[in-house]
């Protein structure tokens, strides 16, 4: 049988009653021994009993009333009503101290709620006004939230779209795309190339899906136009540089053929002109071949490679001009042929810079690498004049070297990025010269020695 618990207010009243009853009984006994009339003794006993009853009722009232008020205030806080306050609070009183803390809690929650509402309204306004389509789906892939740009993209209003499934809205394929992917898609409200970003968040303990789609069509068209302009400018410059002497020599040779009588040294002039035409045509052929090489760079064929041996082999091609620093042994899954080509280009550039004619004394080249848990960084430091203009480092066919092709660095950067790495060049801070850093990620369980 379940034991019935005595309520708090009854326990307090019972405690007071236990305290008062002995005195009440003592008064009764004293009244029995009092030498007075029976009516007077009963009158006094009744007054004492009524006083005890009133006292018990007052104690119950003053115990229950503040606690009920406190309970009402806490209930109001739970319901989100922060307007209730305890009045006439004495901070020196034990119960008054509780009321002070509850009032402080109420003000704090009110301030926090106001800040949250203002932040939510600001966020909602920002999301509504941005030109990026934002969608939020619940665990069943039903639309929970959409901003103005997203509603316009789907050809409806937020009220019409909320609650519909992702498949019905034509967004299921986007939810299945990897985050960061650029896809071409046609929607009722527009077509283009979209960058898809997906994030998972939780609300009320349930997983939700956030889908953000950015229209990159205009930005990509601008980039493509600038790329084409650069290509046309470079090709046009090279074609003009080659065709101008060819045209001039062809005109000279045509006049030479029709001269009567031909000059005695016409064979030498013809040979010289044809040599110029041949050399310029050959230069133009090399130029177009270099462009084709940039466009046909194959994907890396990764194999487990002893990286230190690869660097030492390339450095040995330049003998004592290159100094190898002590570096840790490391194995990487890379395309050894491609990375070797990158190292050849970088070390050769460093050696050429250290032998620059403008230097009073030839410099040396330092090569080494450092490794951490995520990547291996190869550094190549020269003692040359340094970089004069870093803006054109990776512009195809731009070169300051006599006889240079201008594709070594851009080809090296393409190889590094195809491996998920980075190639950077900057002037040294400790002295004159340049430092090239090739960072390659450690993948495929690369092991350190």
C-alpha contacts under 8 A as a table, 3 or more apart, distances in Angstrom:
res1	aa1	res2	aa2	distance
6	X	10	X	6.41
6	X	11	X	6.32
7	X	10	X	5.27
7	X	11	X	6.16
8	X	11	X	5.03
8	X	12	X	6.29
9	X	12	X	5.16
9	X	13	X	6.21
9	X	60	X	6.41
9	X	63	X	7.11
9	X	64	X	6.45
10	X	13	X	4.98
10	X	14	X	5.89
11	X	14	X	5.01
11	X	15	X	6.08
12	X	15	X	5.10
12	X	16	X	6.31
12	X	60	X	7.32
13	X	16	X	5.11
13	X	17	X	6.04
13	X	56	X	6.47
13	X	59	X	7.18
13	X	60	X	6.14
14	X	17	X	4.91
14	X	18	X	6.08
15	X	18	X	5.17
15	X	19	X	6.33
16	X	19	X	5.04
16	X	20	X	6.16
16	X	56	X	7.03
17	X	20	X	5.07
17	X	21	X	5.81
17	X	56	X	7.18
18	X	21	X	5.51
18	X	22	X	7.38
19	X	22	X	6.76
19	X	23	X	7.84
20	X	23	X	5.49
20	X	24	X	6.18
20	X	52	X	7.55
21	X	24	X	4.84
21	X	25	X	5.98
22	X	25	X	5.14
22	X	26	X	6.05
23	X	26	X	4.94
23	X	27	X	6.19
24	X	27	X	5.17
24	X	28	X	6.40
24	X	48	X	7.50
24	X	49	X	7.41
24	X	52	X	7.91
25	X	28	X	4.97
25	X	29	X	6.28
26	X	29	X	5.14
26	X	30	X	6.15
27	X	30	X	5.04
27	X	31	X	6.10
27	X	45	X	7.60
28	X	31	X	5.05
28	X	32	X	6.30
28	X	45	X	6.52
29	X	32	X	5.09
29	X	33	X	6.50
30	X	33	X	5.18
30	X	34	X	6.15
31	X	34	X	4.86
31	X	41	X	5.88
31	X	45	X	7.35
32	X	41	X	7.44
34	X	41	X	7.69
36	X	40	X	6.62
36	X	41	X	6.63
37	X	40	X	5.36
37	X	41	X	6.34
38	X	41	X	5.12
38	X	42	X	6.16
39	X	42	X	5.21
39	X	43	X	6.05
40	X	43	X	4.99
40	X	44	X	6.20
41	X	44	X	5.24
41	X	45	X	6.10
42	X	45	X	4.99
42	X	46	X	5.96
43	X	46	X	5.13
43	X	47	X	6.27
44	X	47	X	5.12
44	X	48	X	6.25
45	X	48	X	5.10
45	X	49	X	6.11
46	X	49	X	5.00
46	X	50	X	6.06
47	X	50	X	5.11
47	X	51	X	6.13
48	X	51	X	5.10
48	X	52	X	6.23
49	X	52	X	5.08
49	X	53	X	6.21
50	X	53	X	5.00
50	X	54	X	6.11
51	X	54	X	5.09
51	X	55	X	6.03
52	X	55	X	5.02
52	X	56	X	6.18
53	X	56	X	5.12
53	X	57	X	6.24
54	X	57	X	5.07
54	X	58	X	6.09
55	X	58	X	5.04
55	X	59	X	6.15
56	X	59	X	5.18
56	X	60	X	6.21
57	X	60	X	5.10
57	X	61	X	6.10
58	X	61	X	5.02
58	X	62	X	6.07
59	X	62	X	5.27
59	X	63	X	6.02
60	X	63	X	5.19
60	X	64	X	6.02
61	X	64	X	5.34
61	X	65	X	5.76
62	X	65	X	5.56
62	X	66	X	6.85
63	X	66	X	6.43
63	X	67	X	6.88
64	X	67	X	5.30
64	X	68	X	6.04
65	X	68	X	5.20
65	X	69	X	6.25
66	X	69	X	4.99
66	X	70	X	6.09
66	X	95	X	7.95
67	X	70	X	4.94
67	X	71	X	6.06
68	X	71	X	4.95
68	X	72	X	6.12
69	X	72	X	5.08
69	X	73	X	6.26
69	X	86	X	7.97
70	X	73	X	5.11
70	X	74	X	6.26
70	X	86	X	8.00
70	X	99	X	7.37
71	X	74	X	5.15
71	X	75	X	6.09
72	X	75	X	5.06
72	X	76	X	6.14
73	X	76	X	5.04
73	X	77	X	6.28
73	X	84	X	6.13
73	X	85	X	7.26
73	X	102	X	7.96
74	X	77	X	5.01
74	X	78	X	6.19
74	X	102	X	7.92
75	X	78	X	4.98
75	X	79	X	6.23
76	X	79	X	5.04
76	X	80	X	6.19
76	X	81	X	4.92
76	X	82	X	6.71
76	X	84	X	7.25
77	X	80	X	5.01
77	X	81	X	5.30
77	X	82	X	5.68
77	X	106	X	6.81
78	X	81	X	7.47
81	X	84	X	7.22
82	X	106	X	5.50
82	X	107	X	7.06
82	X	109	X	7.37
82	X	110	X	5.83
83	X	106	X	7.82
84	X	106	X	7.97
85	X	103	X	5.76
85	X	106	X	7.84
86	X	89	X	6.57
86	X	99	X	5.93
86	X	100	X	7.59
86	X	103	X	6.58
89	X	96	X	5.06
89	X	97	X	7.76
89	X	99	X	6.73
89	X	100	X	6.93
90	X	93	X	5.44
90	X	96	X	4.90
90	X	97	X	7.07
91	X	94	X	7.49
91	X	96	X	5.12
91	X	97	X	4.80
91	X	100	X	6.66
92	X	96	X	6.83
92	X	97	X	6.68
93	X	96	X	4.78
93	X	97	X	5.98
94	X	97	X	5.21
94	X	98	X	6.71
95	X	98	X	5.14
95	X	99	X	6.42
96	X	99	X	4.96
96	X	100	X	6.18
97	X	100	X	5.02
97	X	101	X	6.40
98	X	101	X	5.23
98	X	102	X	6.24
99	X	102	X	5.00
99	X	103	X	6.06
100	X	103	X	5.14
100	X	104	X	6.18
101	X	104	X	5.00
101	X	105	X	6.06
102	X	105	X	4.97
102	X	106	X	6.11
103	X	106	X	5.03
103	X	107	X	6.32
104	X	107	X	5.19
104	X	108	X	6.15
105	X	108	X	5.06
105	X	109	X	6.07
106	X	109	X	5.24
106	X	110	X	6.08
107	X	110	X	5.03
107	X	111	X	6.19
108	X	111	X	5.18
108	X	112	X	6.16
109	X	112	X	5.05
109	X	113	X	5.94
110	X	113	X	5.14
110	X	114	X	6.10
111	X	114	X	5.11
111	X	115	X	6.16
112	X	115	X	5.09
112	X	116	X	6.04
113	X	116	X	4.98
113	X	117	X	6.05
114	X	117	X	5.09
114	X	118	X	6.13
115	X	118	X	5.10
115	X	119	X	6.00
116	X	119	X	5.05
116	X	120	X	5.91
117	X	120	X	4.99
117	X	121	X	6.03
118	X	121	X	5.10
118	X	122	X	6.09
119	X	122	X	5.05
119	X	123	X	6.03
120	X	123	X	5.06
120	X	124	X	5.93
121	X	124	X	5.00
121	X	125	X	6.04
122	X	125	X	5.08
122	X	126	X	6.13
123	X	126	X	5.06
123	X	127	X	6.03
124	X	127	X	5.18
124	X	128	X	5.96
125	X	128	X	5.00
125	X	129	X	6.12
126	X	129	X	5.23
126	X	130	X	6.10
127	X	130	X	5.54
127	X	134	X	7.39
127	X	147	X	6.18
128	X	147	X	4.80
128	X	148	X	5.34
128	X	149	X	7.32
129	X	147	X	7.84
129	X	148	X	6.96
129	X	149	X	7.73
130	X	133	X	7.94
130	X	149	X	7.17
131	X	149	X	5.46
132	X	149	X	6.05
132	X	150	X	7.29
132	X	212	X	7.01
132	X	213	X	6.09
132	X	214	X	5.21
132	X	215	X	7.27
133	X	146	X	7.66
133	X	147	X	6.59
133	X	148	X	7.58
133	X	149	X	4.91
133	X	150	X	4.05
133	X	151	X	7.80
133	X	153	X	7.43
133	X	212	X	5.76
133	X	213	X	5.16
133	X	214	X	6.57
134	X	145	X	7.92
134	X	146	X	5.71
134	X	147	X	5.75
134	X	149	X	7.43
134	X	150	X	5.74
134	X	210	X	7.44
134	X	211	X	5.92
134	X	212	X	4.67
134	X	213	X	6.59
135	X	143	X	7.03
135	X	144	X	7.59
135	X	145	X	5.69
135	X	146	X	4.68
135	X	147	X	7.07
135	X	150	X	6.84
135	X	210	X	5.88
135	X	211	X	5.02
135	X	212	X	6.37
136	X	143	X	5.92
136	X	144	X	5.37
136	X	145	X	4.96
136	X	146	X	6.56
136	X	208	X	7.07
136	X	209	X	5.69
136	X	210	X	4.55
136	X	211	X	6.17
137	X	140	X	7.50
137	X	141	X	4.98
137	X	142	X	5.16
137	X	143	X	4.50
137	X	144	X	5.22
137	X	145	X	7.14
137	X	166	X	7.91
137	X	208	X	5.75
137	X	209	X	5.02
137	X	210	X	6.41
137	X	211	X	7.95
138	X	141	X	5.12
138	X	142	X	5.52
138	X	143	X	6.66
138	X	144	X	6.38
138	X	206	X	7.93
138	X	207	X	6.86
138	X	208	X	4.64
138	X	209	X	6.30
139	X	142	X	7.47
139	X	206	X	6.94
139	X	207	X	5.65
139	X	208	X	5.50
139	X	209	X	7.32
140	X	165	X	7.93
141	X	165	X	5.89
141	X	166	X	5.70
141	X	209	X	7.67
142	X	162	X	7.67
142	X	163	X	5.53
142	X	164	X	5.41
142	X	165	X	4.27
142	X	166	X	5.94
143	X	146	X	7.47
143	X	161	X	7.16
143	X	162	X	5.08
143	X	163	X	5.07
143	X	164	X	5.65
143	X	165	X	6.16
143	X	166	X	6.78
144	X	162	X	5.56
144	X	163	X	6.18
145	X	158	X	7.65
145	X	162	X	6.37
146	X	150	X	5.85
146	X	151	X	6.33
146	X	158	X	6.07
146	X	161	X	7.95
146	X	162	X	7.31
147	X	150	X	5.33
147	X	151	X	6.20
147	X	158	X	7.10
148	X	151	X	5.14
148	X	152	X	6.11
148	X	157	X	7.74
148	X	158	X	7.29
149	X	152	X	5.13
149	X	153	X	6.15
150	X	153	X	4.99
150	X	154	X	6.36
151	X	154	X	5.19
151	X	155	X	6.11
151	X	156	X	5.36
151	X	157	X	5.39
151	X	158	X	5.76
151	X	161	X	7.37
152	X	155	X	4.92
152	X	156	X	6.02
152	X	157	X	7.16
152	X	189	X	5.77
153	X	156	X	7.92
153	X	187	X	6.27
153	X	188	X	6.38
153	X	189	X	4.13
153	X	190	X	6.01
154	X	169	X	7.20
154	X	187	X	6.16
154	X	188	X	5.42
154	X	189	X	5.47
155	X	188	X	5.43
155	X	189	X	5.01
156	X	160	X	6.36
156	X	161	X	6.65
157	X	160	X	5.27
157	X	161	X	6.29
158	X	161	X	5.15
158	X	162	X	5.93
159	X	162	X	5.79
161	X	164	X	5.85
161	X	169	X	7.94
164	X	168	X	6.66
164	X	169	X	7.01
165	X	168	X	5.25
165	X	169	X	6.36
166	X	169	X	5.10
166	X	170	X	6.18
166	X	171	X	5.08
166	X	172	X	5.04
167	X	170	X	5.13
167	X	171	X	5.97
167	X	172	X	4.89
168	X	171	X	7.74
169	X	172	X	7.74
170	X	173	X	7.27
170	X	187	X	7.91
171	X	174	X	5.18
171	X	175	X	6.41
172	X	175	X	5.14
172	X	176	X	6.48
173	X	176	X	5.17
173	X	177	X	6.42
174	X	177	X	5.17
174	X	196	X	6.94
175	X	198	X	7.25
175	X	211	X	7.08
177	X	181	X	6.81
177	X	196	X	7.33
178	X	181	X	5.82
178	X	196	X	7.66
178	X	197	X	7.85
178	X	198	X	7.74
179	X	196	X	5.74
179	X	197	X	4.59
179	X	198	X	5.26
180	X	195	X	6.06
180	X	196	X	5.39
180	X	197	X	5.31
180	X	198	X	7.96
181	X	195	X	5.72
181	X	196	X	5.55
181	X	197	X	7.55
182	X	193	X	6.43
182	X	194	X	5.35
182	X	195	X	4.37
182	X	196	X	6.28
183	X	193	X	5.42
183	X	194	X	5.34
183	X	195	X	6.56
183	X	196	X	7.54
184	X	191	X	7.62
184	X	192	X	5.66
184	X	193	X	4.22
184	X	194	X	6.16
185	X	191	X	5.88
185	X	192	X	6.00
185	X	193	X	6.44
185	X	194	X	7.35
186	X	190	X	6.21
186	X	191	X	4.19
186	X	192	X	6.62
187	X	190	X	5.19
187	X	191	X	5.71
188	X	191	X	7.96
192	X	215	X	6.60
192	X	216	X	7.45
192	X	217	X	5.54
193	X	215	X	5.98
193	X	216	X	5.64
193	X	217	X	5.18
194	X	213	X	5.97
194	X	214	X	5.34
194	X	215	X	4.69
194	X	216	X	5.64
194	X	217	X	7.31
195	X	213	X	5.58
195	X	214	X	5.13
195	X	215	X	6.60
195	X	216	X	6.65
196	X	211	X	7.22
196	X	212	X	6.06
196	X	213	X	4.88
196	X	214	X	6.85
197	X	211	X	5.92
197	X	212	X	5.08
197	X	213	X	6.34
198	X	209	X	7.05
198	X	210	X	5.61
198	X	211	X	4.78
198	X	212	X	6.38
199	X	209	X	5.99
199	X	210	X	5.08
199	X	211	X	6.73
200	X	207	X	6.72
200	X	208	X	5.71
200	X	209	X	4.72
200	X	210	X	6.06
201	X	207	X	5.86
201	X	208	X	5.20
201	X	209	X	6.34
201	X	210	X	7.34
202	X	205	X	5.66
202	X	206	X	5.23
202	X	207	X	4.51
202	X	208	X	5.49
203	X	206	X	5.36
203	X	207	X	6.61
203	X	208	X	6.83
215	X	218	X	7.58
216	X	219	X	5.23
216	X	220	X	5.78
217	X	220	X	5.20
217	X	221	X	5.99
218	X	221	X	5.05
218	X	222	X	6.16
219	X	222	X	5.11
219	X	223	X	6.23
220	X	223	X	4.98
220	X	224	X	5.99
221	X	224	X	4.99
221	X	225	X	5.97
222	X	225	X	5.05
222	X	226	X	6.14
223	X	226	X	5.13
223	X	227	X	6.05
224	X	227	X	4.96
224	X	228	X	6.06
225	X	228	X	5.09
225	X	229	X	6.08
226	X	229	X	4.95
226	X	230	X	6.17
227	X	230	X	5.13
227	X	231	X	6.15
228	X	231	X	4.96
228	X	232	X	5.94
229	X	232	X	5.12
229	X	233	X	5.94
230	X	233	X	5.04
230	X	234	X	6.11
231	X	234	X	5.21
231	X	235	X	5.96
232	X	235	X	5.13
232	X	236	X	5.63
233	X	236	X	5.11
233	X	237	X	6.06
234	X	237	X	5.17
234	X	238	X	6.25
234	X	397	X	7.53
235	X	238	X	5.12
235	X	239	X	5.94
236	X	239	X	5.08
236	X	240	X	5.99
237	X	240	X	5.24
237	X	241	X	6.06
238	X	241	X	5.01
238	X	242	X	6.23
238	X	284	X	7.39
238	X	287	X	7.93
239	X	242	X	5.16
239	X	243	X	5.73
239	X	284	X	7.21
240	X	243	X	5.11
240	X	244	X	5.62
241	X	244	X	5.86
241	X	245	X	7.35
242	X	245	X	6.15
242	X	246	X	6.52
242	X	280	X	5.30
242	X	281	X	6.99
242	X	283	X	7.63
242	X	284	X	6.59
243	X	246	X	4.91
243	X	247	X	5.86
243	X	280	X	7.70
244	X	247	X	5.24
244	X	248	X	6.18
245	X	248	X	4.91
245	X	249	X	5.95
245	X	276	X	7.54
245	X	277	X	7.31
245	X	280	X	7.75
246	X	249	X	5.22
246	X	250	X	5.96
246	X	276	X	7.20
246	X	277	X	5.10
246	X	280	X	7.07
247	X	250	X	5.08
247	X	251	X	6.16
248	X	251	X	5.26
248	X	252	X	6.27
249	X	252	X	4.98
249	X	253	X	6.06
249	X	273	X	5.43
249	X	274	X	7.61
249	X	276	X	7.52
249	X	277	X	7.02
250	X	253	X	5.16
250	X	254	X	6.13
250	X	273	X	7.57
250	X	277	X	7.96
251	X	254	X	5.12
251	X	255	X	6.35
252	X	255	X	5.27
252	X	256	X	6.17
252	X	273	X	7.99
253	X	256	X	4.84
253	X	257	X	6.19
253	X	269	X	7.97
253	X	270	X	6.32
253	X	273	X	7.02
254	X	257	X	5.26
254	X	258	X	6.63
255	X	258	X	5.39
255	X	259	X	6.36
256	X	259	X	5.40
256	X	262	X	7.06
256	X	266	X	7.10
257	X	262	X	7.26
258	X	262	X	7.79
259	X	262	X	5.24
259	X	263	X	7.79
262	X	266	X	6.54
263	X	266	X	5.29
264	X	267	X	7.77
265	X	268	X	5.40
265	X	269	X	6.44
266	X	269	X	5.02
266	X	270	X	5.97
267	X	270	X	5.05
267	X	271	X	6.02
268	X	271	X	5.04
268	X	272	X	6.09
269	X	272	X	5.13
269	X	273	X	6.12
270	X	273	X	5.15
270	X	274	X	6.03
271	X	274	X	5.22
271	X	275	X	6.05
272	X	275	X	5.10
272	X	276	X	6.36
273	X	276	X	5.18
273	X	277	X	6.31
274	X	277	X	4.99
274	X	278	X	6.02
275	X	278	X	5.02
275	X	279	X	6.07
276	X	279	X	5.16
276	X	280	X	6.13
277	X	280	X	5.30
277	X	281	X	6.07
278	X	281	X	5.16
278	X	282	X	6.04
279	X	282	X	5.06
279	X	283	X	6.11
280	X	283	X	4.97
280	X	284	X	6.13
281	X	284	X	5.01
281	X	285	X	6.16
282	X	285	X	4.97
282	X	286	X	6.28
283	X	286	X	5.13
283	X	287	X	6.20
284	X	287	X	4.99
284	X	288	X	6.31
285	X	288	X	5.26
285	X	289	X	6.11
286	X	289	X	4.95
286	X	290	X	6.14
287	X	290	X	5.19
287	X	291	X	6.51
288	X	291	X	5.09
288	X	292	X	6.27
289	X	292	X	5.03
289	X	293	X	6.15
290	X	293	X	4.97
290	X	294	X	6.41
290	X	407	X	7.31
291	X	294	X	5.22
291	X	295	X	6.42
292	X	295	X	5.09
292	X	296	X	6.14
293	X	296	X	5.25
293	X	297	X	6.34
294	X	297	X	5.81
294	X	407	X	7.92
294	X	411	X	6.49
299	X	418	X	6.90
300	X	334	X	7.11
300	X	335	X	5.18
300	X	338	X	7.36
300	X	415	X	7.93
300	X	418	X	6.88
300	X	419	X	6.88
301	X	334	X	7.05
301	X	335	X	4.94
302	X	333	X	5.34
302	X	334	X	4.30
302	X	335	X	4.49
302	X	336	X	7.52
303	X	332	X	7.83
303	X	333	X	4.95
303	X	334	X	5.45
303	X	335	X	6.12
303	X	336	X	7.34
304	X	331	X	6.62
304	X	332	X	5.64
304	X	333	X	4.36
304	X	334	X	6.61
304	X	446	X	7.95
305	X	310	X	7.96
305	X	331	X	5.45
305	X	332	X	5.34
305	X	333	X	6.00
305	X	334	X	6.71
305	X	336	X	6.89
306	X	309	X	5.68
306	X	310	X	6.64
306	X	329	X	7.82
306	X	330	X	6.40
306	X	331	X	4.69
306	X	332	X	6.70
307	X	310	X	5.13
307	X	311	X	6.42
307	X	329	X	7.45
307	X	330	X	5.90
307	X	331	X	5.47
307	X	332	X	6.30
308	X	311	X	5.23
308	X	312	X	6.14
308	X	329	X	6.10
308	X	330	X	6.70
308	X	331	X	7.96
309	X	312	X	5.13
309	X	313	X	6.07
310	X	313	X	5.26
310	X	314	X	6.49
310	X	336	X	7.63
310	X	340	X	6.94
311	X	314	X	5.31
311	X	315	X	6.12
311	X	340	X	7.68
311	X	343	X	7.35
312	X	315	X	5.04
312	X	316	X	6.03
312	X	324	X	7.57
313	X	316	X	5.29
313	X	317	X	7.01
314	X	317	X	5.60
314	X	318	X	7.98
314	X	340	X	7.03
314	X	343	X	6.85
314	X	344	X	6.22
315	X	318	X	5.99
315	X	319	X	7.22
315	X	322	X	6.19
315	X	323	X	7.99
315	X	324	X	7.67
315	X	347	X	7.27
315	X	367	X	7.82
316	X	319	X	5.13
316	X	320	X	7.96
316	X	322	X	7.58
318	X	321	X	5.90
318	X	322	X	6.30
319	X	322	X	6.37
320	X	323	X	6.82
321	X	351	X	7.15
321	X	364	X	5.57
321	X	365	X	6.30
322	X	351	X	7.70
322	X	364	X	6.33
322	X	365	X	4.80
322	X	366	X	5.91
322	X	367	X	6.99
323	X	364	X	7.50
323	X	365	X	6.08
323	X	366	X	4.88
323	X	367	X	6.13
324	X	366	X	6.02
324	X	367	X	4.99
324	X	368	X	5.83
325	X	366	X	6.98
325	X	367	X	6.16
325	X	368	X	5.06
325	X	369	X	7.97
326	X	368	X	6.91
327	X	368	X	6.11
327	X	369	X	5.73
327	X	370	X	6.38
328	X	369	X	7.64
328	X	370	X	7.00
328	X	371	X	7.29
328	X	448	X	7.73
328	X	449	X	7.18
329	X	448	X	6.10
329	X	449	X	5.06
330	X	371	X	7.91
330	X	446	X	7.46
330	X	447	X	6.35
330	X	448	X	4.62
330	X	449	X	5.87
331	X	446	X	5.47
331	X	447	X	5.71
331	X	448	X	6.38
331	X	449	X	7.98
332	X	442	X	6.38
332	X	443	X	7.08
332	X	444	X	7.81
332	X	446	X	5.28
332	X	447	X	7.68
333	X	442	X	7.67
333	X	443	X	6.50
333	X	444	X	6.28
333	X	446	X	6.82
334	X	339	X	7.39
334	X	419	X	7.20
335	X	338	X	5.52
335	X	339	X	6.26
336	X	339	X	5.25
336	X	340	X	5.85
337	X	340	X	5.11
337	X	341	X	6.31
338	X	341	X	5.11
338	X	342	X	6.46
338	X	415	X	6.62
339	X	342	X	4.98
339	X	343	X	6.26
339	X	415	X	7.20
339	X	416	X	7.67
340	X	343	X	5.11
340	X	344	X	6.08
341	X	344	X	5.04
341	X	345	X	6.25
341	X	412	X	7.55
342	X	345	X	5.23
342	X	346	X	6.24
342	X	411	X	7.87
342	X	412	X	4.92
342	X	415	X	7.39
343	X	346	X	5.13
343	X	347	X	5.88
344	X	347	X	5.42
344	X	348	X	5.86
345	X	348	X	5.27
345	X	349	X	6.11
345	X	408	X	6.08
345	X	409	X	7.31
345	X	412	X	7.46
346	X	349	X	5.18
346	X	350	X	6.20
346	X	380	X	7.38
346	X	409	X	7.75
346	X	436	X	7.27
347	X	350	X	4.97
347	X	351	X	6.11
347	X	365	X	7.88
347	X	380	X	6.80
348	X	351	X	5.10
348	X	352	X	6.11
349	X	352	X	5.13
349	X	353	X	6.09
350	X	353	X	5.07
350	X	354	X	6.21
350	X	365	X	6.49
350	X	380	X	7.31
350	X	381	X	7.04
350	X	382	X	5.18
350	X	384	X	7.55
350	X	434	X	7.75
351	X	354	X	5.12
351	X	355	X	6.37
351	X	364	X	7.24
351	X	365	X	6.36
351	X	382	X	6.98
352	X	355	X	5.15
352	X	356	X	6.30
353	X	356	X	5.11
353	X	382	X	6.94
353	X	383	X	7.25
353	X	384	X	4.64
353	X	385	X	6.90
353	X	386	X	7.81
354	X	359	X	7.93
354	X	362	X	5.71
354	X	363	X	4.58
354	X	364	X	6.05
354	X	365	X	7.20
354	X	382	X	5.91
354	X	383	X	5.17
354	X	384	X	4.22
354	X	385	X	7.69
355	X	359	X	7.33
355	X	362	X	5.06
355	X	363	X	6.47
355	X	384	X	7.13
356	X	359	X	5.77
356	X	362	X	7.35
356	X	384	X	6.55
356	X	385	X	7.52
357	X	360	X	7.74
358	X	385	X	7.88
359	X	362	X	6.47
359	X	384	X	7.33
359	X	385	X	7.34
363	X	382	X	7.10
363	X	383	X	4.96
363	X	384	X	6.55
364	X	382	X	6.12
364	X	383	X	6.00
365	X	380	X	6.94
365	X	381	X	5.58
365	X	382	X	4.53
365	X	383	X	6.75
366	X	379	X	7.93
366	X	380	X	5.74
366	X	381	X	5.10
366	X	382	X	6.53
367	X	378	X	7.43
367	X	379	X	5.83
367	X	380	X	4.66
367	X	381	X	6.55
368	X	378	X	5.84
368	X	379	X	5.60
368	X	380	X	6.86
369	X	376	X	6.80
369	X	377	X	5.36
369	X	378	X	4.18
369	X	379	X	5.84
370	X	376	X	5.83
370	X	377	X	5.38
370	X	378	X	6.68
371	X	374	X	7.83
371	X	375	X	6.00
371	X	376	X	4.41
371	X	377	X	6.35
372	X	375	X	5.68
372	X	376	X	6.52
373	X	442	X	7.50
374	X	441	X	5.88
374	X	442	X	5.48
375	X	439	X	6.45
375	X	440	X	5.45
375	X	441	X	4.13
375	X	442	X	4.90
376	X	439	X	5.64
376	X	440	X	5.32
376	X	441	X	6.34
376	X	442	X	6.80
377	X	437	X	6.36
377	X	438	X	5.52
377	X	439	X	4.26
377	X	440	X	6.41
378	X	437	X	5.51
378	X	438	X	5.03
378	X	439	X	6.33
379	X	435	X	6.65
379	X	436	X	5.63
379	X	437	X	4.53
379	X	438	X	6.54
380	X	435	X	5.55
380	X	436	X	5.14
380	X	437	X	6.54
381	X	428	X	7.85
381	X	433	X	7.13
381	X	434	X	5.83
381	X	435	X	4.39
381	X	436	X	6.52
382	X	433	X	5.33
382	X	434	X	5.56
382	X	435	X	6.54
383	X	386	X	7.67
383	X	431	X	7.71
383	X	432	X	5.98
383	X	433	X	4.32
383	X	434	X	6.95
384	X	432	X	6.52
384	X	433	X	4.52
384	X	434	X	6.93
385	X	432	X	6.05
385	X	433	X	5.37
385	X	434	X	7.81
386	X	427	X	5.64
386	X	428	X	7.67
386	X	432	X	6.05
386	X	433	X	4.18
386	X	434	X	4.94
387	X	390	X	6.15
387	X	426	X	7.16
387	X	427	X	6.08
387	X	433	X	7.59
387	X	434	X	6.60
389	X	392	X	6.50
389	X	393	X	7.47
390	X	393	X	5.28
390	X	426	X	7.78
391	X	394	X	7.68
392	X	395	X	5.10
392	X	398	X	6.75
393	X	398	X	7.40
393	X	409	X	7.13
393	X	410	X	7.91
394	X	398	X	7.82
394	X	409	X	6.04
394	X	410	X	4.97
394	X	413	X	7.99
395	X	398	X	5.68
395	X	406	X	7.82
395	X	410	X	6.92
396	X	406	X	5.83
396	X	407	X	5.48
396	X	410	X	6.30
397	X	405	X	5.90
397	X	406	X	3.63
397	X	407	X	5.43
398	X	405	X	7.79
398	X	406	X	4.77
398	X	407	X	7.66
399	X	404	X	6.07
399	X	405	X	6.87
399	X	406	X	4.74
400	X	404	X	7.40
401	X	404	X	5.10
405	X	408	X	7.19
406	X	409	X	7.32
406	X	410	X	7.93
407	X	410	X	5.36
407	X	411	X	5.82
408	X	411	X	5.27
408	X	412	X	6.08
409	X	412	X	4.93
409	X	413	X	6.12
410	X	413	X	5.13
410	X	414	X	6.25
411	X	414	X	5.12
411	X	415	X	6.32
412	X	415	X	5.16
412	X	416	X	6.21
412	X	423	X	7.70
413	X	416	X	5.01
413	X	417	X	6.11
413	X	422	X	7.10
413	X	423	X	5.66
414	X	417	X	5.22
414	X	418	X	6.07
415	X	418	X	5.07
415	X	419	X	6.46
416	X	419	X	5.23
416	X	420	X	6.50
416	X	421	X	4.91
416	X	422	X	5.66
416	X	423	X	6.35
416	X	438	X	7.38
416	X	439	X	7.84
416	X	440	X	7.23
417	X	420	X	4.82
417	X	421	X	4.91
417	X	422	X	5.90
417	X	423	X	7.90
418	X	421	X	7.23
419	X	440	X	6.96
419	X	441	X	7.74
420	X	440	X	6.79
420	X	441	X	6.54
421	X	438	X	7.31
421	X	439	X	5.32
421	X	440	X	4.49
421	X	441	X	6.03
422	X	438	X	5.92
422	X	439	X	5.20
422	X	440	X	6.85
423	X	436	X	7.30
423	X	437	X	5.85
423	X	438	X	4.64
423	X	439	X	6.46
424	X	436	X	5.75
424	X	437	X	5.30
424	X	438	X	6.63
425	X	434	X	6.97
425	X	435	X	5.77
425	X	436	X	4.42
425	X	437	X	6.40
426	X	434	X	5.72
426	X	435	X	5.58
426	X	436	X	6.66
427	X	432	X	7.25
427	X	433	X	5.87
427	X	434	X	4.31
427	X	435	X	6.05
428	X	431	X	5.89
428	X	432	X	6.13
428	X	433	X	5.54
428	X	434	X	5.17
428	X	435	X	5.84
429	X	432	X	7.48
442	X	445	X	7.38
442	X	446	X	5.97
443	X	446	X	5.87
